[in-house]
């Protein structure tokens, strides 16, 4: 089996004047702002009952009805006619339990992350919430092999994303699966300054677990995770349909 790297992003060095003494600044086409903001993110049922009554309004008809009623006292009072049906309880749908990947098989019933309402807003806080949600879709893909949710929020110009899609395609081919590679966000912030191209930047400090490859024959290999945090730079644009990622890079220290 060919060695398959799970490295999500292409890397490039960070100019020393942007990071004097450590991870403290990030690049923007307009200005640099310190990374200081930590992200803190966060049915109606209607029932209508209709009823009605009617009468003929004709004296003869009313007399006939009175006579018929007298001749048959049990008429409308019959239990079979007035009994209310016993409501049938609606079964509560059950959700299959989530099972993480193991050496015996891939993850099962992985819940799809739900985008928070804040991530739909065009604001500094909205961009940061979107970025956190976007990274959760990366972890979802590692567990399921499904890049669809992330691809729907990423442009074709995101070359790091294209590399990620290939990793999933290889890792889940021929009845194989992956375990691990989870990304842990340590810090996420944006200076929310628009670039000349109309994008907004966010910097993310992340750690990543080891990635294990498995198949019917057993363990196939391991890609090591990160022992120290890495800095990634995301550029995203906002349209009528919301935020989407344009580019993503890892900044080497």
C-alpha positions, 0 to 999 in steps of 0.5 A: 500500500502506498503511503498516504499523507493526511496533511490537509494544507500546503505550508509556507513560511511566515515572514519574521516581521509578522511573528516576532517571538512566536505566534502573535500576528497574521497576514492581511492585505490591509493591516495586521491585527493581534490574534486575541479573540477566542470564539465563544459560540453558541417547534411549533405544533398547531392543532385545529379542531372543526365542528358544526351543526345544521337544521332543516328549518321546516316545521313538518320536518322538525315534527317528524324528527321529534316523533322519530326521536320519541319513538327511538329514545336511544337514538343519538344517545347510543354509545356506539354513535357517540363514543370517542375513539381512543387516540393511538400513541405515536411511536417515538423515533429512535436514533441509531447510536453513534459508534466511533471508528475502531480497528474492527470497523469504521465509525457508524451513525456519525451526526452531521454538525448543524450550522449555528444561526450566528454563522449565517451572519455577515459580521466578525462574530458570524465569520468566527462561528462559521470557521468553527463550524467549517472545521467541524465538517472536516472532522465529520469527513474524517469519520465518514469519508464524506466530503460533501458538506465541506465541499458545499461551503468551499470554493474550487480555489481552495487547493488545500480542500482539494487535497483533503478530498483526495485523502478521504477518497483514498482512505475509504477506498476498497473497504478501508477506513480511517480512525483519528485525525481529529482537529482540535481548535485552540484559538480562533479569531478574525480582525474582520478587515476586508481584503481587496478581493472582498474576502475576510480573514480568520486565523486558527490555532489547531492541534491534530490527532494521529491518523490510523488507516485500516482495512479488511487485512488490519492496520495499514499505517499511521500518519502522525498528528501534531505535537505543537499547535499549527497556525492556519489562515482562512479567507472567506467571502460572504454572498446571498447564500452565506459564508464560503471558504476561498483559500486555506493555508498553514503558516510555518513557524 
